[in-house]
Amino acid sequence: MRVWERGAGATLACGTGACAVVVAAVLEGRADRNCTVELPGGPLEIEWREDNDHVYMTGPAEVVFHGMVPL
């Protein structure tokens, strides 16, 4: 999956988008409820549980930016 954020351009990942893609794919009969979504920033494991209808995402978290904002 690739993500384009208006004003920022291409991003490395989007957990919300990855979860939405899996739910849509399951509803369309194109994927199982457990999937690996490949993103430029790395893979995310997405699980949409049938017993409670919750969507769970697991994957690595890494710092990709440091900055300061003057207040």
PDB file with SEQRES, HELIX, SHEET and CRYST1 records, atoms N, CA, C and O in Angstrom:
SEQRES   1 A   71  MET ARG VAL TRP GLU ARG GLY ALA GLY ALA THR LEU ALA          
SEQRES   2 A   71  CYS GLY THR GLY ALA CYS ALA VAL VAL VAL ALA ALA VAL          
SEQRES   3 A   71  LEU GLU GLY ARG ALA ASP ARG ASN CYS THR VAL GLU LEU          
SEQRES   4 A   71  PRO GLY GLY PRO LEU GLU ILE GLU TRP ARG GLU ASP ASN          
SEQRES   5 A   71  ASP HIS VAL TYR MET THR GLY PRO ALA GLU VAL VAL PHE          
SEQRES   6 A   71  HIS GLY MET VAL PRO LEU                                      
HELIX    1 AA1 GLY A   15  LEU A   27  1                                  13    
SHEET    1 AA1 2 VAL A   3  GLU A   5  0                                        
SHEET    2 AA1 2 GLY A   9  THR A  11 -1                                        
SHEET    1 AA2 3 ASN A  34  VAL A  37  0                                        
SHEET    2 AA2 3 LEU A  44  TRP A  48 -1                                        
SHEET    3 AA2 3 VAL A  55  THR A  58 -1                                        
CRYST1    1.000    1.000    1.000  90.00  90.00  90.00 P 1           1          
ATOM      1  N   MET A   1       0.846  -1.159   0.000  1.00  0.00           N  
ATOM      2  CA  MET A   1       0.000   0.000   0.000  1.00  0.00           C  
ATOM      3  C   MET A   1       0.897   1.228   0.000  1.00  0.00           C  
ATOM      4  O   MET A   1       1.954   1.234   0.631  1.00  0.00           O  
ATOM      5  N   ARG A   2       0.481   2.248  -0.696  1.00  0.00           N  
ATOM      6  CA  ARG A   2       1.189   3.527  -0.694  1.00  0.00           C  
ATOM      7  C   ARG A   2       0.229   4.606  -0.237  1.00  0.00           C  
ATOM      8  O   ARG A   2      -0.974   4.537  -0.487  1.00  0.00           O  
ATOM      9  N   VAL A   3       0.786   5.614   0.445  1.00  0.00           N  
ATOM     10  CA  VAL A   3      -0.037   6.685   1.008  1.00  0.00           C  
ATOM     11  C   VAL A   3       0.472   8.033   0.517  1.00  0.00           C  
ATOM     12  O   VAL A   3       1.673   8.303   0.535  1.00  0.00           O  
ATOM     13  N   TRP A   4      -0.454   8.871   0.079  1.00  0.00           N  
ATOM     14  CA  TRP A   4      -0.137  10.244  -0.308  1.00  0.00           C  
ATOM     15  C   TRP A   4      -0.915  11.156   0.621  1.00  0.00           C  
ATOM     16  O   TRP A   4      -2.145  11.137   0.637  1.00  0.00           O  
ATOM     17  N   GLU A   5      -0.192  11.957   1.397  1.00  0.00           N  
ATOM     18  CA  GLU A   5      -0.835  12.886   2.320  1.00  0.00           C  
ATOM     19  C   GLU A   5      -0.798  14.282   1.719  1.00  0.00           C  
ATOM     20  O   GLU A   5       0.268  14.817   1.417  1.00  0.00           O  
ATOM     21  N   ARG A   6      -1.974  14.857   1.552  1.00  0.00           N  
ATOM     22  CA  ARG A   6      -2.065  16.189   0.960  1.00  0.00           C  
ATOM     23  C   ARG A   6      -1.216  17.175   1.768  1.00  0.00           C  
ATOM     24  O   ARG A   6      -1.342  17.259   2.990  1.00  0.00           O  
ATOM     25  N   GLY A   7      -0.376  17.895   1.091  1.00  0.00           N  
ATOM     26  CA  GLY A   7       0.488  18.867   1.737  1.00  0.00           C  
ATOM     27  C   GLY A   7       1.831  18.308   2.179  1.00  0.00           C  
ATOM     28  O   GLY A   7       2.764  19.070   2.431  1.00  0.00           O  
ATOM     29  N   ALA A   8       1.941  16.986   2.278  1.00  0.00           N  
ATOM     30  CA  ALA A   8       3.193  16.370   2.732  1.00  0.00           C  
ATOM     31  C   ALA A   8       3.790  15.451   1.679  1.00  0.00           C  
ATOM     32  O   ALA A   8       4.999  15.220   1.666  1.00  0.00           O  
ATOM     33  N   GLY A   9       2.952  14.929   0.800  1.00  0.00           N  
ATOM     34  CA  GLY A   9       3.436  14.005  -0.225  1.00  0.00           C  
ATOM     35  C   GLY A   9       3.384  12.554   0.231  1.00  0.00           C  
ATOM     36  O   GLY A   9       2.579  12.179   1.083  1.00  0.00           O  
ATOM     37  N   ALA A  10       4.258  11.754  -0.354  1.00  0.00           N  
ATOM     38  CA  ALA A  10       4.283  10.318  -0.026  1.00  0.00           C  
ATOM     39  C   ALA A  10       4.782  10.129   1.400  1.00  0.00           C  
ATOM     40  O   ALA A  10       5.743  10.776   1.818  1.00  0.00           O  
ATOM     41  N   THR A  11       4.129   9.241   2.146  1.00  0.00           N  
ATOM     42  CA  THR A  11       4.543   8.936   3.515  1.00  0.00           C  
ATOM     43  C   THR A  11       4.997   7.487   3.594  1.00  0.00           C  
ATOM     44  O   THR A  11       4.708   6.683   2.708  1.00  0.00           O  
ATOM     45  N   LEU A  12       5.712   7.163   4.670  1.00  0.00           N  
ATOM     46  CA  LEU A  12       6.241   5.803   4.823  1.00  0.00           C  
ATOM     47  C   LEU A  12       5.181   4.797   5.242  1.00  0.00           C  
ATOM     48  O   LEU A  12       5.282   3.616   4.911  1.00  0.00           O  
ATOM     49  N   ALA A  13       4.160   5.255   5.971  1.00  0.00           N  
ATOM     50  CA  ALA A  13       3.152   4.318   6.463  1.00  0.00           C  
ATOM     51  C   ALA A  13       1.905   5.073   6.919  1.00  0.00           C  
ATOM     52  O   ALA A  13       1.931   6.285   7.133  1.00  0.00           O  
ATOM     53  N   CYS A  14       0.830   4.331   7.060  1.00  0.00           N  
ATOM     54  CA  CYS A  14      -0.425   4.864   7.598  1.00  0.00           C  
ATOM     55  C   CYS A  14      -1.197   3.701   8.195  1.00  0.00           C  
ATOM     56  O   CYS A  14      -1.825   2.925   7.474  1.00  0.00           O  
ATOM     57  N   GLY A  15      -1.148   3.584   9.516  1.00  0.00           N  
ATOM     58  CA  GLY A  15      -1.817   2.467  10.186  1.00  0.00           C  
ATOM     59  C   GLY A  15      -3.320   2.469   9.986  1.00  0.00           C  
ATOM     60  O   GLY A  15      -3.917   1.416   9.763  1.00  0.00           O  
ATOM     61  N   THR A  16      -3.937   3.639  10.063  1.00  0.00           N  
ATOM     62  CA  THR A  16      -5.380   3.732   9.863  1.00  0.00           C  
ATOM     63  C   THR A  16      -5.748   3.286   8.455  1.00  0.00           C  
ATOM     64  O   THR A  16      -6.716   2.551   8.261  1.00  0.00           O  
ATOM     65  N   GLY A  17      -4.970   3.734   7.475  1.00  0.00           N  
ATOM     66  CA  GLY A  17      -5.223   3.345   6.091  1.00  0.00           C  
ATOM     67  C   GLY A  17      -5.035   1.860   5.873  1.00  0.00           C  
ATOM     68  O   GLY A  17      -5.813   1.233   5.155  1.00  0.00           O  
ATOM     69  N   ALA A  18      -3.999   1.286   6.493  1.00  0.00           N  
ATOM     70  CA  ALA A  18      -3.753  -0.154   6.358  1.00  0.00           C  
ATOM     71  C   ALA A  18      -4.924  -0.954   6.930  1.00  0.00           C  
ATOM     72  O   ALA A  18      -5.357  -1.940   6.334  1.00  0.00           O  
ATOM     73  N   CYS A  19      -5.431  -0.529   8.078  1.00  0.00           N  
ATOM     74  CA  CYS A  19      -6.588  -1.215   8.671  1.00  0.00           C  
ATOM     75  C   CYS A  19      -7.815  -1.102   7.769  1.00  0.00           C  
ATOM     76  O   CYS A  19      -8.541  -2.077   7.576  1.00  0.00           O  
ATOM     77  N   ALA A  20      -8.040   0.076   7.224  1.00  0.00           N  
ATOM     78  CA  ALA A  20      -9.190   0.292   6.339  1.00  0.00           C  
ATOM     79  C   ALA A  20      -9.084  -0.553   5.076  1.00  0.00           C  
ATOM     80  O   ALA A  20     -10.086  -1.093   4.607  1.00  0.00           O  
ATOM     81  N   VAL A  21      -7.881  -0.672   4.523  1.00  0.00           N  
ATOM     82  CA  VAL A  21      -7.683  -1.486   3.320  1.00  0.00           C  
ATOM     83  C   VAL A  21      -8.043  -2.942   3.594  1.00  0.00           C  
ATOM     84  O   VAL A  21      -8.692  -3.587   2.771  1.00  0.00           O  
ATOM     85  N   VAL A  22      -7.624  -3.462   4.749  1.00  0.00           N  
ATOM     86  CA  VAL A  22      -7.926  -4.861   5.075  1.00  0.00           C  
ATOM     87  C   VAL A  22      -9.423  -5.068   5.258  1.00  0.00           C  
ATOM     88  O   VAL A  22      -9.974  -6.040   4.741  1.00  0.00           O  
ATOM     89  N   VAL A  23     -10.092  -4.175   5.981  1.00  0.00           N  
ATOM     90  CA  VAL A  23     -11.545  -4.307   6.174  1.00  0.00           C  
ATOM     91  C   VAL A  23     -12.258  -4.274   4.826  1.00  0.00           C  
ATOM     92  O   VAL A  23     -13.138  -5.097   4.574  1.00  0.00           O  
ATOM     93  N   ALA A  24     -11.888  -3.338   3.961  1.00  0.00           N  
ATOM     94  CA  ALA A  24     -12.514  -3.249   2.635  1.00  0.00           C  
ATOM     95  C   ALA A  24     -12.250  -4.512   1.820  1.00  0.00           C  
ATOM     96  O   ALA A  24     -13.153  -5.022   1.157  1.00  0.00           O  
ATOM     97  N   ALA A  25     -11.020  -5.018   1.866  1.00  0.00           N  
ATOM     98  CA  ALA A  25     -10.672  -6.226   1.107  1.00  0.00           C  
ATOM     99  C   ALA A  25     -11.437  -7.435   1.609  1.00  0.00           C  
ATOM    100  O   ALA A  25     -11.872  -8.265   0.811  1.00  0.00           O  
ATOM    101  N   VAL A  26     -11.610  -7.547   2.932  1.00  0.00           N  
ATOM    102  CA  VAL A  26     -12.383  -8.672   3.490  1.00  0.00           C  
ATOM    103  C   VAL A  26     -13.844  -8.564   3.053  1.00  0.00           C  
ATOM    104  O   VAL A  26     -14.447  -9.555   2.639  1.00  0.00           O  
ATOM    105  N   LEU A  27     -14.404  -7.369   3.145  1.00  0.00           N  
ATOM    106  CA  LEU A  27     -15.807  -7.181   2.755  1.00  0.00           C  
ATOM    107  C   LEU A  27     -16.041  -7.496   1.276  1.00  0.00           C  
ATOM    108  O   LEU A  27     -17.131  -7.919   0.892  1.00  0.00           O  
ATOM    109  N   GLU A  28     -15.024  -7.289   0.459  1.00  0.00           N  
ATOM    110  CA  GLU A  28     -15.119  -7.584  -0.978  1.00  0.00           C  
ATOM    111  C   GLU A  28     -14.714  -9.017  -1.309  1.00  0.00           C  
ATOM    112  O   GLU A  28     -14.720  -9.406  -2.477  1.00  0.00           O  
ATOM    113  N   GLY A  29     -14.360  -9.807  -0.291  1.00  0.00           N  
ATOM    114  CA  GLY A  29     -13.977 -11.199  -0.519  1.00  0.00           C  
ATOM    115  C   GLY A  29     -12.602 -11.361  -1.149  1.00  0.00           C  
ATOM    116  O   GLY A  29     -12.336 -12.384  -1.780  1.00  0.00           O  
ATOM    117  N   ARG A  30     -11.732 -10.385  -0.994  1.00  0.00           N  
ATOM    118  CA  ARG A  30     -10.413 -10.411  -1.627  1.00  0.00           C  
ATOM    119  C   ARG A  30      -9.282 -10.715  -0.656  1.00  0.00           C  
ATOM    120  O   ARG A  30      -8.133 -10.846  -1.079  1.00  0.00           O  
ATOM    121  N   ALA A  31      -9.580 -10.832   0.641  1.00  0.00           N  
ATOM    122  CA  ALA A  31      -8.526 -11.088   1.628  1.00  0.00           C  
ATOM    123  C   ALA A  31      -9.098 -11.815   2.830  1.00  0.00           C  
ATOM    124  O   ALA A  31     -10.305 -11.802   3.070  1.00  0.00           O  
ATOM    125  N   ASP A  32      -8.212 -12.445   3.578  1.00  0.00           N  
ATOM    126  CA  ASP A  32      -8.587 -13.061   4.855  1.00  0.00           C  
ATOM    127  C   ASP A  32      -8.557 -11.989   5.942  1.00  0.00           C  
ATOM    128  O   ASP A  32      -8.061 -10.884   5.725  1.00  0.00           O  
ATOM    129  N   ARG A  33      -9.089 -12.328   7.103  1.00  0.00           N  
ATOM    130  CA  ARG A  33      -9.144 -11.383   8.216  1.00  0.00           C  
ATOM    131  C   ARG A  33      -7.775 -11.134   8.847  1.00  0.00           C  
ATOM    132  O   ARG A  33      -7.623 -10.170   9.597  1.00  0.00           O  
ATOM    133  N   ASN A  34      -6.792 -11.957   8.573  1.00  0.00           N  
ATOM    134  CA  ASN A  34      -5.411 -11.755   9.017  1.00  0.00           C  
ATOM    135  C   ASN A  34      -4.562 -11.492   7.791  1.00  0.00           C  
ATOM    136  O   ASN A  34      -4.472 -12.340   6.903  1.00  0.00           O  
ATOM    137  N   CYS A  35      -3.938 -10.324   7.732  1.00  0.00           N  
ATOM    138  CA  CYS A  35      -3.164  -9.943   6.546  1.00  0.00           C  
ATOM    139  C   CYS A  35      -1.885  -9.233   6.942  1.00  0.00           C  
ATOM    140  O   CYS A  35      -1.779  -8.660   8.026  1.00  0.00           O  
ATOM    141  N   THR A  36      -0.926  -9.284   6.050  1.00  0.00           N  
ATOM    142  CA  THR A  36       0.248  -8.439   6.137  1.00  0.00           C  
ATOM    143  C   THR A  36       0.115  -7.373   5.065  1.00  0.00           C  
ATOM    144  O   THR A  36      -0.024  -7.689   3.883  1.00  0.00           O  
ATOM    145  N   VAL A  37       0.158  -6.115   5.472  1.00  0.00           N  
ATOM    146  CA  VAL A  37       0.089  -5.007   4.530  1.00  0.00           C  
ATOM    147  C   VAL A  37       1.507  -4.459   4.369  1.00  0.00           C  
ATOM    148  O   VAL A  37       2.133  -4.031   5.338  1.00  0.00           O  
ATOM    149  N   GLU A  38       1.995  -4.478   3.149  1.00  0.00           N  
ATOM    150  CA  GLU A  38       3.341  -3.994   2.863  1.00  0.00           C  
ATOM    151  C   GLU A  38       3.294  -2.497   2.578  1.00  0.00           C  
ATOM    152  O   GLU A  38       2.555  -2.042   1.705  1.00  0.00           O  
ATOM    153  N   LEU A  39       4.091  -1.740   3.324  1.00  0.00           N  
ATOM    154  CA  LEU A  39       4.197  -0.290   3.157  1.00  0.00           C  
ATOM    155  C   LEU A  39       5.662   0.076   2.969  1.00  0.00           C  
ATOM    156  O   LEU A  39       6.535  -0.703   3.354  1.00  0.00           O  
ATOM    157  N   PRO A  40       5.962   1.240   2.388  1.00  0.00           N  
ATOM    158  CA  PRO A  40       7.364   1.639   2.221  1.00  0.00           C  
ATOM    159  C   PRO A  40       8.141   1.655   3.538  1.00  0.00           C  
ATOM    160  O   PRO A  40       9.345   1.400   3.540  1.00  0.00           O  
ATOM    161  N   GLY A  41       7.477   1.949   4.652  1.00  0.00           N  
ATOM    162  CA  GLY A  41       8.130   1.978   5.959  1.00  0.00           C  
ATOM    163  C   GLY A  41       8.245   0.623   6.620  1.00  0.00           C  
ATOM    164  O   GLY A  41       8.839   0.511   7.693  1.00  0.00           O  
ATOM    165  N   GLY A  42       7.696  -0.405   6.011  1.00  0.00           N  
ATOM    166  CA  GLY A  42       7.758  -1.751   6.573  1.00  0.00           C  
ATOM    167  C   GLY A  42       6.389  -2.382   6.665  1.00  0.00           C  
ATOM    168  O   GLY A  42       5.376  -1.695   6.536  1.00  0.00           O  
ATOM    169  N   PRO A  43       6.347  -3.685   6.887  1.00  0.00           N  
ATOM    170  CA  PRO A  43       5.072  -4.402   6.922  1.00  0.00           C  
ATOM    171  C   PRO A  43       4.303  -4.184   8.221  1.00  0.00           C  
ATOM    172  O   PRO A  43       4.893  -3.998   9.285  1.00  0.00           O  
ATOM    173  N   LEU A  44       2.981  -4.209   8.114  1.00  0.00           N  
ATOM    174  CA  LEU A  44       2.092  -4.174   9.273  1.00  0.00           C  
ATOM    175  C   LEU A  44       1.203  -5.410   9.243  1.00  0.00           C  
ATOM    176  O   LEU A  44       0.667  -5.776   8.197  1.00  0.00           O  
ATOM    177  N   GLU A  45       1.053  -6.043  10.389  1.00  0.00           N  
ATOM    178  CA  GLU A  45       0.143  -7.175  10.523  1.00  0.00           C  
ATOM    179  C   GLU A  45      -1.207  -6.636  10.976  1.00  0.00           C  
ATOM    180  O   GLU A  45      -1.300  -5.969  12.006  1.00  0.00           O  
ATOM    181  N   ILE A  46      -2.242  -6.923  10.214  1.00  0.00           N  
ATOM    182  CA  ILE A  46      -3.593  -6.449  10.521  1.00  0.00           C  
ATOM    183  C   ILE A  46      -4.491  -7.652  10.744  1.00  0.00           C  
ATOM    184  O   ILE A  46      -4.485  -8.600   9.959  1.00  0.00           O  
ATOM    185  N   GLU A  47      -5.261  -7.605  11.822  1.00  0.00           N  
ATOM    186  CA  GLU A  47      -6.225  -8.676  12.125  1.00  0.00           C  
ATOM    187  C   GLU A  47      -7.576  -8.042  12.436  1.00  0.00           C  
ATOM    188  O   GLU A  47      -7.678  -7.186  13.316  1.00  0.00           O  
ATOM    189  N   TRP A  48      -8.610  -8.462  11.715  1.00  0.00           N  
ATOM    190  CA  TRP A  48      -9.984  -8.027  11.981  1.00  0.00           C  
ATOM    191  C   TRP A  48     -10.695  -9.203  12.617  1.00  0.00           C  
ATOM    192  O   TRP A  48     -11.083 -10.147  11.928  1.00  0.00           O  
ATOM    193  N   ARG A  49     -10.869  -9.151  13.931  1.00  0.00           N  
ATOM    194  CA  ARG A  49     -11.441 -10.283  14.669  1.00  0.00           C  
ATOM    195  C   ARG A  49     -12.945 -10.369  14.473  1.00  0.00           C  
ATOM    196  O   ARG A  49     -13.677  -9.384  14.573  1.00  0.00           O  
ATOM    197  N   GLU A  50     -13.369 -11.592  14.189  1.00  0.00           N  
ATOM    198  CA  GLU A  50     -14.794 -11.825  13.956  1.00  0.00           C  
ATOM    199  C   GLU A  50     -15.577 -11.838  15.264  1.00  0.00           C  
ATOM    200  O   GLU A  50     -16.749 -11.464  15.285  1.00  0.00           O  
ATOM    201  N   ASP A  51     -14.939 -12.267  16.363  1.00  0.00           N  
ATOM    202  CA  ASP A  51     -15.661 -12.420  17.630  1.00  0.00           C  
ATOM    203  C   ASP A  51     -16.059 -11.079  18.261  1.00  0.00           C  
ATOM    204  O   ASP A  51     -17.087 -10.996  18.932  1.00  0.00           O  
ATOM    205  N   ASN A  52     -15.254 -10.028  18.050  1.00  0.00           N  
ATOM    206  CA  ASN A  52     -15.593  -8.738  18.658  1.00  0.00           C  
ATOM    207  C   ASN A  52     -15.600  -7.582  17.649  1.00  0.00           C  
ATOM    208  O   ASN A  52     -15.858  -6.437  18.019  1.00  0.00           O  
ATOM    209  N   ASP A  53     -15.318  -7.880  16.382  1.00  0.00           N  
ATOM    210  CA  ASP A  53     -15.343  -6.894  15.294  1.00  0.00           C  
ATOM    211  C   ASP A  53     -14.292  -5.790  15.456  1.00  0.00           C  
ATOM    212  O   ASP A  53     -14.415  -4.725  14.851  1.00  0.00           O  
ATOM    213  N   HIS A  54     -13.258  -6.040  16.272  1.00  0.00           N  
ATOM    214  CA  HIS A  54     -12.181  -5.075  16.437  1.00  0.00           C  
ATOM    215  C   HIS A  54     -11.079  -5.337  15.415  1.00  0.00           C  
ATOM    216  O   HIS A  54     -10.867  -6.472  14.988  1.00  0.00           O  
ATOM    217  N   VAL A  55     -10.386  -4.277  15.032  1.00  0.00           N  
ATOM    218  CA  VAL A  55      -9.254  -4.387  14.106  1.00  0.00           C  
ATOM    219  C   VAL A  55      -7.986  -4.109  14.904  1.00  0.00           C  
ATOM    220  O   VAL A  55      -7.877  -3.087  15.581  1.00  0.00           O  
ATOM    221  N   TYR A  56      -7.029  -5.029  14.817  1.00  0.00           N  
ATOM    222  CA  TYR A  56      -5.769  -4.909  15.546  1.00  0.00           C  
ATOM    223  C   TYR A  56      -4.616  -4.793  14.566  1.00  0.00           C  
ATOM    224  O   TYR A  56      -4.575  -5.481  13.546  1.00  0.00           O  
ATOM    225  N   MET A  57      -3.678  -3.909  14.891  1.00  0.00           N  
ATOM    226  CA  MET A  57      -2.512  -3.694  14.048  1.00  0.00           C  
ATOM    227  C   MET A  57      -1.263  -3.886  14.890  1.00  0.00           C  
ATOM    228  O   MET A  57      -1.169  -3.364  16.001  1.00  0.00           O  
ATOM    229  N   THR A  58      -0.303  -4.637  14.358  1.00  0.00           N  
ATOM    230  CA  THR A  58       0.986  -4.777  15.014  1.00  0.00           C  
ATOM    231  C   THR A  58       2.085  -4.563  13.984  1.00  0.00           C  
ATOM    232  O   THR A  58       1.946  -4.914  12.812  1.00  0.00           O  
ATOM    233  N   GLY A  59       3.158  -3.988  14.444  1.00  0.00           N  
ATOM    234  CA  GLY A  59       4.294  -3.751  13.567  1.00  0.00           C  
ATOM    235  C   GLY A  59       5.323  -2.907  14.271  1.00  0.00           C  
ATOM    236  O   GLY A  59       5.102  -2.452  15.393  1.00  0.00           O  
ATOM    237  N   PRO A  60       6.452  -2.693  13.618  1.00  0.00           N  
ATOM    238  CA  PRO A  60       7.521  -1.935  14.253  1.00  0.00           C  
ATOM    239  C   PRO A  60       7.190  -0.443  14.339  1.00  0.00           C  
ATOM    240  O   PRO A  60       6.429   0.094  13.534  1.00  0.00           O  
ATOM    241  N   ALA A  61       7.781   0.201  15.331  1.00  0.00           N  
ATOM    242  CA  ALA A  61       7.685   1.657  15.463  1.00  0.00           C  
ATOM    243  C   ALA A  61       9.105   2.202  15.518  1.00  0.00           C  
ATOM    244  O   ALA A  61       9.931   1.729  16.298  1.00  0.00           O  
ATOM    245  N   GLU A  62       9.379   3.189  14.696  1.00  0.00           N  
ATOM    246  CA  GLU A  62      10.714   3.768  14.643  1.00  0.00           C  
ATOM    247  C   GLU A  62      10.628   5.277  14.544  1.00  0.00           C  
ATOM    248  O   GLU A  62       9.712   5.824  13.931  1.00  0.00           O  
ATOM    249  N   VAL A  63      11.591   5.937  15.154  1.00  0.00           N  
ATOM    250  CA  VAL A  63      11.691   7.399  15.035  1.00  0.00           C  
ATOM    251  C   VAL A  63      12.209   7.718  13.637  1.00  0.00           C  
ATOM    252  O   VAL A  63      13.245   7.197  13.225  1.00  0.00           O  
ATOM    253  N   VAL A  64      11.499   8.564  12.910  1.00  0.00           N  
ATOM    254  CA  VAL A  64      11.921   8.932  11.564  1.00  0.00           C  
ATOM    255  C   VAL A  64      12.187  10.429  11.452  1.00  0.00           C  
ATOM    256  O   VAL A  64      12.586  10.910  10.391  1.00  0.00           O  
ATOM    257  N   PHE A  65      11.968  11.174  12.544  1.00  0.00           N  
ATOM    258  CA  PHE A  65      12.160  12.616  12.483  1.00  0.00           C  
ATOM    259  C   PHE A  65      12.377  13.166  13.878  1.00  0.00           C  
ATOM    260  O   PHE A  65      11.720  12.736  14.826  1.00  0.00           O  
ATOM    261  N   HIS A  66      13.286  14.106  14.011  1.00  0.00           N  
ATOM    262  CA  HIS A  66      13.470  14.901  15.229  1.00  0.00           C  
ATOM    263  C   HIS A  66      13.364  16.356  14.825  1.00  0.00           C  
ATOM    264  O   HIS A  66      13.855  16.744  13.765  1.00  0.00           O  
ATOM    265  N   GLY A  67      12.737  17.155  15.645  1.00  0.00           N  
ATOM    266  CA  GLY A  67      12.642  18.570  15.324  1.00  0.00           C  
ATOM    267  C   GLY A  67      12.292  19.394  16.532  1.00  0.00           C  
ATOM    268  O   GLY A  67      11.983  18.861  17.599  1.00  0.00           O  
ATOM    269  N   MET A  68      12.341  20.696  16.360  1.00  0.00           N  
ATOM    270  CA  MET A  68      11.990  21.627  17.427  1.00  0.00           C  
ATOM    271  C   MET A  68      11.033  22.676  16.853  1.00  0.00           C  
ATOM    272  O   MET A  68      11.138  23.076  15.693  1.00  0.00           O  
ATOM    273  N   VAL A  69      10.120  23.096  17.686  1.00  0.00           N  
ATOM    274  CA  VAL A  69       9.180  24.140  17.305  1.00  0.00           C  
ATOM    275  C   VAL A  69       9.318  25.284  18.311  1.00  0.00           C  
ATOM    276  O   VAL A  69       9.077  25.091  19.502  1.00  0.00           O  
ATOM    277  N   PRO A  70       9.698  26.456  17.848  1.00  0.00           N  
ATOM    278  CA  PRO A  70       9.795  27.587  18.780  1.00  0.00           C  
ATOM    279  C   PRO A  70       8.388  28.050  19.190  1.00  0.00           C  
ATOM    280  O   PRO A  70       7.501  28.221  18.355  1.00  0.00           O  
ATOM    281  N   LEU A  71       8.222  28.244  20.483  1.00  0.00           N  
ATOM    282  CA  LEU A  71       6.921  28.702  20.984  1.00  0.00           C  
ATOM    283  C   LEU A  71       7.025  30.104  21.531  1.00  0.00           C  
ATOM    284  O   LEU A  71       6.031  30.660  21.998  1.00  0.00           O  
TER     285      LEU A  71                                                      
END                                                                             
